[in-house]
Amino acid sequence: MKKALLCLVGCLFALACVVPASAQGPTIIITPSPAILSVGQTQTFTAAFSDGSQIQSCSWLVTGSLNAIQSTSTNTALLAAGTLRATYVATANCQNTNNVNAMGIAIIVIR
């Protein structure tokens, strides 16, 4: 949890971040990040394990009560930007076919 919080703070400055499931484990990379969107625009995000392992499942979340994100396949999600211009974070918590879990973070800027 401490690593995730530190990474989140770093993401706000670096505009991109990955959080490892463990110190030696693979990470989740979300593309695109950062995503610059207009109000009401949609964007597809893709998650991938850094070691190339196959994703079995992902759950997606996004900050901002006016934004919505919906899983569209095993490793993709569609985000619908809300009407409030600000910077948000999308997360994907994924599991690969070896039952390894990892989380990735993408930065979203709505302008």
N, CA, C and O atoms as a MOPAC input file, in Angstrom:
PM7 MOZYME 1SCF
protein

 N      0.82100 1    -1.18300 1     0.00000 1
 C      0.00000 1     0.00000 1     0.00000 1
 C      0.86700 1     1.24900 1     0.00000 1
 O      0.58100 1     2.21400 1    -0.70900 1
 N      1.93900 1     1.22600 1     0.80800 1
 C      2.83400 1     2.37600 1     0.88900 1
 C      3.47600 1     2.64200 1    -0.46900 1
 O      3.59700 1     3.79400 1    -0.88400 1
 N      3.89700 1     1.55800 1    -1.17600 1
 C      4.48400 1     1.72300 1    -2.50400 1
 C      3.48200 1     2.32800 1    -3.47500 1
 O      3.84000 1     3.18500 1    -4.28200 1
 N      2.22800 1     1.88700 1    -3.40200 1
 C      1.19800 1     2.40900 1    -4.30500 1
 C      0.96000 1     3.89300 1    -4.06200 1
 O      0.81800 1     4.65800 1    -5.01600 1
 N      0.91300 1     4.31300 1    -2.79000 1
 C      0.70700 1     5.72700 1    -2.47500 1
 C      1.88300 1     6.57300 1    -2.93100 1
 O      1.69400 1     7.65800 1    -3.48100 1
 N      3.09600 1     6.08400 1    -2.70600 1
 C      4.26500 1     6.82100 1    -3.16300 1
 C      4.28700 1     6.93000 1    -4.67700 1
 O      4.65200 1     7.97200 1    -5.22200 1
 N      3.90100 1     5.86700 1    -5.35600 1
 C      3.86700 1     5.88600 1    -6.80500 1
 C      2.79900 1     6.85200 1    -7.30100 1
 O      3.02200 1     7.56200 1    -8.28200 1
 N      1.64800 1     6.89200 1    -6.64600 1
 C      0.58200 1     7.79700 1    -7.03500 1
 C      1.05400 1     9.23800 1    -6.94000 1
 O      0.77800 1    10.03700 1    -7.83400 1
 N      1.75800 1     9.57900 1    -5.87400 1
 C      2.29800 1    10.93200 1    -5.73000 1
 C      3.29800 1    11.19900 1    -6.84900 1
 O      3.28800 1    12.27300 1    -7.45000 1
 N      4.15600 1    10.22700 1    -7.12900 1
 C      5.11400 1    10.38100 1    -8.21900 1
 C      4.44700 1    10.50800 1    -9.57100 1
 O      4.93900 1    11.22200 1   -10.44500 1
 N      3.33300 1     9.82300 1    -9.75200 1
 C      2.60200 1     9.88300 1   -11.02000 1
 C      2.10500 1    11.28300 1   -11.30200 1
 O      2.13200 1    11.73200 1   -12.44800 1
 N      1.66100 1    11.96500 1   -10.29500 1
 C      1.14600 1    13.31100 1   -10.49700 1
 C      2.23000 1    14.23900 1   -11.02900 1
 O      1.92100 1    15.22600 1   -11.69800 1
 N      3.48900 1    13.94100 1   -10.74400 1
 C      4.59300 1    14.74300 1   -11.24900 1
 C      5.14300 1    14.18500 1   -12.55500 1
 O      5.51800 1    14.95100 1   -13.44300 1
 N      5.19800 1    12.87200 1   -12.68400 1
 C      5.80700 1    12.25700 1   -13.85200 1
 C      4.80600 1    11.94500 1   -14.95800 1
 O      5.21700 1    11.68900 1   -16.09000 1
 N      3.52700 1    11.95800 1   -14.67200 1
 C      2.44000 1    11.66500 1   -15.60800 1
 C      2.45100 1    10.24800 1   -16.14600 1
 O      1.80300 1     9.98300 1   -17.15900 1
 N      3.15300 1     9.33500 1   -15.51700 1
 C      3.10700 1     7.91900 1   -15.89800 1
 C      3.64400 1     7.10600 1   -14.73900 1
 O      4.52300 1     7.54800 1   -13.99900 1
 N      3.09000 1     5.89000 1   -14.59500 1
 C      3.53400 1     5.10000 1   -13.44800 1
 C      3.09400 1     3.65700 1   -13.61300 1
 O      2.07900 1     3.36100 1   -14.24400 1
 N      3.88400 1     2.76900 1   -13.03100 1
 C      3.49200 1     1.37200 1   -12.88400 1
 C      3.77000 1     0.96600 1   -11.45400 1
 O      4.71100 1     1.46000 1   -10.83400 1
 N      2.95700 1     0.07000 1   -10.93000 1
 C      3.11900 1    -0.39000 1    -9.56000 1
 C      3.33800 1    -1.89400 1    -9.59200 1
 O      2.46500 1    -2.62600 1   -10.05900 1
 N      4.47000 1    -2.37400 1    -9.11300 1
 C      4.71500 1    -3.81300 1    -9.13000 1
 C      3.89200 1    -4.54300 1    -8.07700 1
 O      3.60700 1    -4.00100 1    -7.00900 1
 N      3.51300 1    -5.78300 1    -8.39300 1
 C      2.80700 1    -6.61100 1    -7.42000 1
 C      3.74400 1    -6.95900 1    -6.27200 1
 O      3.30400 1    -7.07300 1    -5.12800 1
 N      5.00200 1    -7.12500 1    -6.55700 1
 C      6.02900 1    -7.35300 1    -5.53800 1
 C      7.31900 1    -6.74500 1    -6.06700 1
 O      7.37600 1    -6.30400 1    -7.21500 1
 N      8.33800 1    -6.72000 1    -5.24700 1
 C      9.59600 1    -6.09500 1    -5.64900 1
 C     10.21100 1    -6.76900 1    -6.88400 1
 O     10.86100 1    -6.10000 1    -7.68700 1
 N     10.01500 1    -8.07200 1    -7.04300 1
 C     10.59900 1    -8.76400 1    -8.18100 1
 C      9.57600 1    -9.13100 1    -9.25600 1
 O      9.95800 1    -9.66500 1   -10.29700 1
 N      8.30300 1    -8.86200 1    -9.03400 1
 C      7.27200 1    -9.28300 1    -9.96300 1
 C      7.10300 1    -8.35600 1   -11.14500 1
 O      7.66000 1    -7.25900 1   -11.17400 1
 N      6.32700 1    -8.80400 1   -12.12600 1
 C      6.05300 1    -7.96000 1   -13.28500 1
 C      5.13200 1    -6.79700 1   -12.90000 1
 O      4.50500 1    -6.81100 1   -11.84100 1
 N      5.06500 1    -5.81800 1   -13.75600 1
 C      4.20600 1    -4.65400 1   -13.55000 1
 C      3.16000 1    -4.59600 1   -14.65000 1
 O      3.26000 1    -5.29500 1   -15.65800 1
 N      2.16100 1    -3.76100 1   -14.44600 1
 C      1.15600 1    -3.50800 1   -15.47200 1
 C      1.47500 1    -2.16800 1   -16.11800 1
 O      1.69500 1    -1.16800 1   -15.43500 1
 N      1.49600 1    -2.16600 1   -17.42300 1
 C      1.70500 1    -0.94700 1   -18.19300 1
 C      0.38200 1    -0.62600 1   -18.87600 1
 O     -0.17100 1    -1.46200 1   -19.59100 1
 N     -0.12800 1     0.58900 1   -18.65600 1
 C     -1.37900 1     1.02500 1   -19.28400 1
 C     -1.04400 1     2.05600 1   -20.34600 1
 O     -0.31100 1     3.01500 1   -20.10200 1
 N     -1.59600 1     1.83800 1   -21.52600 1
 C     -1.43000 1     2.81900 1   -22.60200 1
 C     -2.79700 1     3.26000 1   -23.09700 1
 O     -3.71700 1     2.44300 1   -23.13400 1
 N     -2.96800 1     4.51700 1   -23.48000 1
 C     -1.96000 1     5.57200 1   -23.37500 1
 C     -1.91000 1     6.14700 1   -21.96700 1
 O     -2.88800 1     6.07400 1   -21.22300 1
 N     -0.79100 1     6.70700 1   -21.61400 1
 C     -0.63100 1     7.45700 1   -20.36800 1
 C      0.53300 1     8.41100 1   -20.54600 1
 O      1.66000 1     7.97000 1   -20.76900 1
 N      0.29000 1     9.69100 1   -20.45500 1
 C     -0.99000 1    10.30000 1   -20.10700 1
 C     -1.94200 1    10.31300 1   -21.30300 1
 O     -1.52000 1    10.22900 1   -22.45700 1
 N     -3.23200 1    10.42000 1   -20.99900 1
 C     -4.26000 1    10.58400 1   -22.02900 1
 C     -4.84200 1    11.98200 1   -21.84400 1
 O     -5.32000 1    12.32600 1   -20.76300 1
 N     -4.79800 1    12.78200 1   -22.90600 1
 C     -5.33600 1    14.14000 1   -22.87400 1
 C     -6.66200 1    14.11100 1   -23.63000 1
 O     -6.69000 1    13.85400 1   -24.83300 1
 N     -7.76100 1    14.37700 1   -22.91900 1
 C     -9.09600 1    14.25900 1   -23.50900 1
 C     -9.86900 1    15.56000 1   -23.37800 1
 O     -9.58200 1    16.38800 1   -22.51400 1
 N    -10.84400 1    15.72200 1   -24.24200 1
 C    -11.80700 1    16.80400 1   -24.12800 1
 C    -13.01000 1    16.30400 1   -23.34900 1
 O    -13.22400 1    15.09700 1   -23.23200 1
 N    -13.78600 1    17.22100 1   -22.82300 1
 C    -15.01900 1    16.87000 1   -22.11200 1
 C    -15.88700 1    15.99400 1   -23.01300 1
 O    -16.10400 1    16.32300 1   -24.18000 1
 N    -16.38200 1    14.88300 1   -22.47600 1
 C    -17.27300 1    13.99400 1   -23.20900 1
 C    -16.59400 1    13.02500 1   -24.16100 1
 O    -17.26400 1    12.15500 1   -24.71700 1
 N    -15.31200 1    13.14300 1   -24.36400 1
 C    -14.57700 1    12.26600 1   -25.28100 1
 C    -14.41600 1    10.88100 1   -24.67000 1
 O    -14.44900 1    10.72800 1   -23.44900 1
 N    -14.24200 1     9.87100 1   -25.52000 1
 C    -13.95700 1     8.51800 1   -25.04700 1
 C    -12.53300 1     8.13200 1   -25.42300 1
 O    -11.95800 1     8.67000 1   -26.37000 1
 N    -11.97300 1     7.18700 1   -24.66300 1
 C    -10.61200 1     6.71300 1   -24.90800 1
 C    -10.52300 1     5.25400 1   -24.49400 1
 O    -10.96700 1     4.88100 1   -23.40800 1
 N     -9.94600 1     4.43000 1   -25.36000 1
 C     -9.68500 1     3.03900 1   -25.02400 1
 C     -8.31100 1     2.92300 1   -24.38500 1
 O     -7.33100 1     3.46700 1   -24.89400 1
 N     -8.24600 1     2.20600 1   -23.25700 1
 C     -6.99200 1     1.94000 1   -22.56600 1
 C     -6.68700 1     0.45400 1   -22.67600 1
 O     -7.59000 1    -0.38300 1   -22.67400 1
 N     -5.39400 1     0.14000 1   -22.77000 1
 C     -4.93600 1    -1.24500 1   -22.86200 1
 C     -3.93600 1    -1.52200 1   -21.75600 1
 O     -3.02600 1    -0.72700 1   -21.52400 1
 N     -4.10000 1    -2.64600 1   -21.07200 1
 C     -3.18600 1    -3.07200 1   -20.01800 1
 C     -2.35000 1    -4.23900 1   -20.52600 1
 O     -2.83900 1    -5.09500 1   -21.26400 1
 N     -1.07700 1    -4.26200 1   -20.12000 1
 C     -0.19000 1    -5.37100 1   -20.48600 1
 C      0.79000 1    -5.62800 1   -19.34600 1
 O      1.22900 1    -4.69300 1   -18.67600 1
 N      1.13100 1    -6.89700 1   -19.12700 1
 C      2.16600 1    -7.23100 1   -18.15500 1
 C      3.52900 1    -6.91000 1   -18.75600 1
 O      3.77100 1    -7.17800 1   -19.93300 1
 N      4.41100 1    -6.34100 1   -17.95600 1
 C      5.74000 1    -5.94200 1   -18.42400 1
 C      6.59100 1    -7.12600 1   -18.87100 1
 O      7.50600 1    -6.96400 1   -19.67900 1
 N      6.29700 1    -8.31000 1   -18.35300 1
 C      7.07500 1    -9.49200 1   -18.74100 1
 C      6.46200 1   -10.22600 1   -19.93600 1
 O      6.94800 1   -11.28700 1   -20.32600 1
 N      5.41000 1    -9.67100 1   -20.51100 1
 C      4.78100 1   -10.27900 1   -21.68300 1
 C      3.82600 1   -11.40700 1   -21.36500 1
 O      3.27500 1   -12.01900 1   -22.27900 1
 N      3.61500 1   -11.69900 1   -20.08400 1
 C      2.70300 1   -12.78500 1   -19.73500 1
 C      1.27200 1   -12.41600 1   -20.10800 1
 O      0.91800 1   -11.24000 1   -20.19200 1
 N      0.46200 1   -13.43900 1   -20.32900 1
 C     -0.91300 1   -13.25900 1   -20.79700 1
 C     -1.82700 1   -12.85300 1   -19.65500 1
 O     -1.81400 1   -13.45700 1   -18.58200 1
 N     -2.62100 1   -11.81900 1   -19.90400 1
 C     -3.58300 1   -11.35600 1   -18.90500 1
 C     -4.79500 1   -12.27700 1   -18.90500 1
 O     -5.35000 1   -12.60500 1   -19.95400 1
 N     -5.18600 1   -12.68100 1   -17.71300 1
 C     -6.38300 1   -13.49900 1   -17.53200 1
 C     -7.60000 1   -12.61600 1   -17.26200 1
 O     -8.69200 1   -12.87600 1   -17.76800 1
 N     -7.39900 1   -11.56000 1   -16.45100 1
 C     -8.50900 1   -10.65900 1   -16.13400 1
 C     -7.96500 1    -9.33800 1   -15.61200 1
 O     -6.85100 1    -9.26800 1   -15.09300 1
 N     -8.77300 1    -8.28900 1   -15.76100 1
 C     -8.45500 1    -6.96300 1   -15.22900 1
 C     -9.73000 1    -6.33800 1   -14.68800 1
 O    -10.81300 1    -6.51700 1   -15.24500 1
 N     -9.58500 1    -5.60500 1   -13.60000 1
 C    -10.67700 1    -4.75400 1   -13.13100 1
 C    -10.16200 1    -3.32100 1   -13.20200 1
 O     -9.01300 1    -3.04200 1   -12.86000 1
 N    -11.03000 1    -2.41900 1   -13.65000 1
 C    -10.65400 1    -1.03100 1   -13.91100 1
 C    -11.42700 1    -0.09500 1   -13.00000 1
 O    -12.59900 1    -0.32400 1   -12.70000 1
 N    -10.75300 1     0.96800 1   -12.56300 1
 C    -11.37100 1     2.03800 1   -11.78300 1
 C    -10.85900 1     3.37500 1   -12.30100 1
 O     -9.75600 1     3.45700 1   -12.84400 1
 N    -11.66200 1     4.42100 1   -12.13300 1
 C    -11.22100 1     5.76900 1   -12.49000 1
 C    -11.70600 1     6.74000 1   -11.41900 1
 O    -12.80200 1     6.59000 1   -10.87900 1
 N    -10.87900 1     7.73100 1   -11.12000 1
 C    -11.28200 1     8.76000 1   -10.16300 1
 C    -12.19300 1     9.75800 1   -10.86600 1
 O    -12.21000 1     9.84900 1   -12.09400 1
 N    -12.94400 1    10.49900 1   -10.07200 1
 C    -13.85600 1    11.50200 1   -10.63300 1
 C    -15.23200 1    10.91600 1   -10.84000 1
 O    -15.42000 1    10.04100 1   -11.68600 1
 N    -16.18700 1    11.38900 1   -10.07800 1
 C    -17.53300 1    10.80400 1   -10.10800 1
 C    -18.25300 1    10.99600 1   -11.44100 1
 O    -19.22500 1    10.29300 1   -11.71500 1
 N    -17.80000 1    11.92500 1   -12.26800 1
 C    -18.44800 1    12.14900 1   -13.56000 1
 C    -17.80800 1    11.34400 1   -14.68800 1
 O    -18.30900 1    11.34200 1   -15.81300 1
 N    -16.70800 1    10.66400 1   -14.39300 1
 C    -16.04200 1     9.81600 1   -15.38300 1
 C    -16.54800 1     8.38100 1   -15.24100 1
 O    -16.96000 1     7.95900 1   -14.16000 1
 N    -16.51100 1     7.64400 1   -16.34400 1
 C    -16.94400 1     6.24200 1   -16.31100 1
 C    -15.94100 1     5.39900 1   -17.08200 1
 O    -15.44800 1     5.81400 1   -18.13000 1
 N    -15.63800 1     4.20700 1   -16.55900 1
 C    -14.74800 1     3.27600 1   -17.26100 1
 C    -15.38600 1     1.89600 1   -17.23700 1
 O    -15.90100 1     1.45100 1   -16.21100 1
 N    -15.34500 1     1.22900 1   -18.38100 1
 C    -15.99700 1    -0.07000 1   -18.54700 1
 C    -15.04300 1    -1.01700 1   -19.25200 1
 O    -14.49600 1    -0.68100 1   -20.30200 1
 N    -14.84300 1    -2.19000 1   -18.68700 1
 C    -14.01400 1    -3.20300 1   -19.32700 1
 C    -14.66300 1    -3.62100 1   -20.64000 1
 O    -15.87100 1    -3.85400 1   -20.69700 1
 N    -13.84700 1    -3.71600 1   -21.70600 1
 C    -14.36600 1    -4.09900 1   -23.02100 1
 C    -13.81800 1    -5.43700 1   -23.50300 1
 O    -14.35900 1    -6.03300 1   -24.43500 1
 N    -12.74600 1    -5.91000 1   -22.87300 1
 C    -12.19200 1    -7.23500 1   -23.16100 1
 C    -11.29500 1    -7.61400 1   -21.99100 1
 O    -11.29600 1    -6.93600 1   -20.96300 1
 N    -10.53500 1    -8.68300 1   -22.13700 1
 C     -9.68000 1    -9.15500 1   -21.05200 1
 C     -8.71100 1    -8.07800 1   -20.57100 1
 O     -8.45500 1    -7.97100 1   -19.37200 1
 N     -8.16700 1    -7.27800 1   -21.49500 1
 C     -7.14000 1    -6.30700 1   -21.11300 1
 C     -7.40900 1    -4.87300 1   -21.58600 1
 O     -6.49800 1    -4.04500 1   -21.56400 1
 N     -8.63500 1    -4.56400 1   -22.01200 1
 C     -8.94600 1    -3.20700 1   -22.46000 1
 C    -10.16400 1    -2.66300 1   -21.73800 1
 O    -10.99300 1    -3.40900 1   -21.21700 1
 N    -10.24900 1    -1.33300 1   -21.72300 1
 C    -11.39500 1    -0.65600 1   -21.11400 1
 C    -11.65900 1     0.62700 1   -21.88200 1
 O    -10.75300 1     1.21100 1   -22.47700 1
 N    -12.91100 1     1.05600 1   -21.86000 1
 C    -13.31800 1     2.29600 1   -22.52000 1
 C    -13.67900 1     3.30700 1   -21.44800 1
 O    -14.52500 1     3.05000 1   -20.59100 1
 N    -13.02500 1     4.46500 1   -21.50600 1
 C    -13.29200 1     5.55100 1   -20.56800 1
 C    -14.14000 1     6.60200 1   -21.26500 1
 O    -13.86100 1     6.98000 1   -22.40300 1
 N    -15.17600 1     7.07200 1   -20.58000 1
 C    -15.97300 1     8.21200 1   -21.04400 1
 C    -15.67600 1     9.37600 1   -20.11200 1
 O    -15.96900 1     9.31800 1   -18.91800 1
 N    -15.09300 1    10.43100 1   -20.66500 1
 C    -14.71500 1    11.59300 1   -19.85700 1
 C    -15.95700 1    12.36300 1   -19.43400 1
 O    -16.89300 1    12.54800 1   -20.21300 1
 N    -15.94200 1    12.80300 1   -18.19500 1
 C    -17.03700 1    13.60500 1   -17.67000 1
 C    -16.93100 1    15.06100 1   -18.09600 1
 O    -16.20500 1    15.39900 1   -19.03100 1
 N    -17.65700 1    15.90600 1   -17.40500 1
 C    -17.73000 1    17.31900 1   -17.78300 1
 C    -16.84900 1    18.22900 1   -16.93100 1
 O    -16.80600 1    19.43700 1   -17.16800 1
 N    -16.15100 1    17.67900 1   -15.95100 1
 C    -15.30100 1    18.47500 1   -15.08200 1
 C    -13.85700 1    18.40100 1   -15.55300 1
 O    -13.25100 1    17.33000 1   -15.57800 1
 N    -13.31500 1    19.55600 1   -15.92600 1
 C    -11.92900 1    19.61800 1   -16.40600 1
 C    -10.97200 1    19.51300 1   -15.22400 1
 O    -10.97400 1    20.36000 1   -14.33100 1
 N    -10.15000 1    18.45400 1   -15.23100 1
 C     -9.19500 1    18.21900 1   -14.14800 1
 C     -8.28700 1    17.05700 1   -14.54700 1
 O     -8.37500 1    16.54300 1   -15.66200 1
 N     -7.41300 1    16.64900 1   -13.62300 1
 C     -6.53000 1    15.50000 1   -13.82100 1
 C     -7.03800 1    14.34400 1   -12.97000 1
 O     -7.35600 1    14.51500 1   -11.79300 1
 N     -7.11000 1    13.16200 1   -13.58400 1
 C     -7.65200 1    11.98200 1   -12.92600 1
 C     -6.68400 1    10.81200 1   -13.06200 1
 O     -5.69100 1    10.89400 1   -13.78500 1
 N     -6.98800 1     9.72200 1   -12.35700 1
 C     -6.17400 1     8.51500 1   -12.39600 1
 C     -7.07200 1     7.32600 1   -12.72800 1
 O     -8.12400 1     7.14300 1   -12.11600 1
 N     -6.64700 1     6.52100 1   -13.70100 1
 C     -7.30100 1     5.24000 1   -13.99100 1
 C     -6.36900 1     4.14300 1   -13.50800 1
 O     -5.15400 1     4.23400 1   -13.68200 1
 N     -6.93000 1     3.11300 1   -12.90400 1
 C     -6.12500 1     1.98200 1   -12.45600 1
 C     -6.66100 1     0.68700 1   -13.06300 1
 O     -7.86400 1     0.51800 1   -13.26500 1
 N     -5.73800 1    -0.20900 1   -13.34300 1
 C     -6.09000 1    -1.56300 1   -13.77900 1
 C     -5.42500 1    -2.52600 1   -12.81900 1
 O     -4.20500 1    -2.51100 1   -12.65300 1
 N     -6.22700 1    -3.36000 1   -12.18900 1
 C     -5.72400 1    -4.41300 1   -11.32000 1
 C     -5.90300 1    -5.71600 1   -12.09200 1
 O     -7.02600 1    -6.17200 1   -12.30800 1
 N     -4.77900 1    -6.31200 1   -12.50600 1
 C     -4.84000 1    -7.45600 1   -13.42300 1
 C     -4.19000 1    -8.69900 1   -12.83000 1
 O     -3.34000 1    -8.63300 1   -11.94200 1
 N     -4.63200 1    -9.83600 1   -13.36400 1
 C     -4.05800 1   -11.12700 1   -12.99300 1
 C     -3.66700 1   -11.84100 1   -14.27700 1
 O     -4.42200 1   -11.85300 1   -15.24900 1
 N     -2.47000 1   -12.43900 1   -14.27100 1
 C     -2.06100 1   -13.18400 1   -15.46200 1
 C     -2.44600 1   -14.66000 1   -15.32500 1
 O     -3.02500 1   -15.06800 1   -14.31800 1
 N     -2.12300 1   -15.44300 1   -16.33600 1
 C     -2.50700 1   -16.85800 1   -16.34200 1
 C     -1.71900 1   -17.68100 1   -15.33100 1
 O     -2.04000 1   -18.84800 1   -15.10600 1
 N     -0.68600 1   -17.09100 1   -14.71600 1
 C      0.05800 1   -17.74700 1   -13.63600 1
 C     -0.44600 1   -17.30300 1   -12.26300 1
 O      0.19000 1   -17.58000 1   -11.24600 1
 N     -1.58100 1   -16.61800 1   -12.23500 1
 C     -2.20700 1   -16.09800 1   -11.01100 1
 C     -1.35200 1   -15.06200 1   -10.28900 1
 O     -1.42200 1   -14.94300 1    -9.06600 1
 N     -0.54600 1   -14.31300 1   -11.04000 1
 C      0.22400 1   -13.19900 1   -10.49100 1
 C     -0.60900 1   -11.93400 1   -10.67100 1
 O     -1.12300 1   -11.67300 1   -11.75900 1
 N     -0.74100 1   -11.14400 1    -9.59500 1
 C     -1.50800 1    -9.90000 1    -9.63700 1
 C     -0.57400 1    -8.70100 1    -9.68300 1
 O      0.49400 1    -8.70400 1    -9.07200 1
 N     -0.99200 1    -7.67800 1   -10.41600 1
 C     -0.25800 1    -6.41700 1   -10.45900 1
 C     -1.23800 1    -5.30900 1   -10.79700 1
 O     -2.31200 1    -5.56000 1   -11.34400 1
 N     -0.85700 1    -4.07000 1   -10.46300 1
 C     -1.70500 1    -2.91200 1   -10.72600 1
 C     -0.91500 1    -1.87600 1   -11.51100 1
 O      0.27700 1    -1.68100 1   -11.27500 1
 N     -1.57900 1    -1.22200 1   -12.43300 1
 C     -0.97300 1    -0.13100 1   -13.19300 1
 C     -1.83500 1     1.10600 1   -13.09900 1
 O     -3.03100 1     1.02700 1   -12.82000 1
 N     -1.21800 1     2.25000 1   -13.33600 1
 C     -1.89900 1     3.53900 1   -13.21800 1
 C     -1.67900 1     4.34300 1   -14.49400 1
 O     -0.57400 1     4.38600 1   -15.03600 1
 N     -2.74500 1     4.97500 1   -14.96100 1
 C     -2.65200 1     5.89600 1   -16.10300 1
 C     -3.18300 1     7.25500 1   -15.66700 1
 O     -4.15100 1     7.33600 1   -14.91100 1
 N     -2.55900 1     8.30500 1   -16.13900 1
 C     -3.00300 1     9.66600 1   -15.85300 1
 C     -3.89800 1    10.13500 1   -16.98700 1
 O     -3.59900 1     9.92700 1   -18.16200 1
 N     -5.01600 1    10.77900 1   -16.61100 1
 C     -5.97700 1    11.30200 1   -17.57100 1
 C     -6.16500 1    12.78000 1   -17.29000 1
 O     -6.44200 1    13.17600 1   -16.15800 1
 N     -6.01400 1    13.59000 1   -18.31700 1
 C     -6.23200 1    15.02900 1   -18.19700 1
 C     -7.42900 1    15.37900 1   -19.07200 1
 O     -7.41400 1    15.14500 1   -20.28100 1
 N     -8.45500 1    15.93600 1   -18.46000 1
 C     -9.62800 1    16.37600 1   -19.22600 1
 C     -9.58200 1    17.89100 1   -19.29100 1
 O     -9.54800 1    18.58000 1   -18.27200 1
 N     -9.58200 1    18.39100 1   -20.52600 1
 C     -9.52600 1    19.84900 1   -20.69400 1
 C    -10.58400 1    20.34400 1   -21.64300 1
 O    -10.67400 1    21.54600 1   -21.89500 1

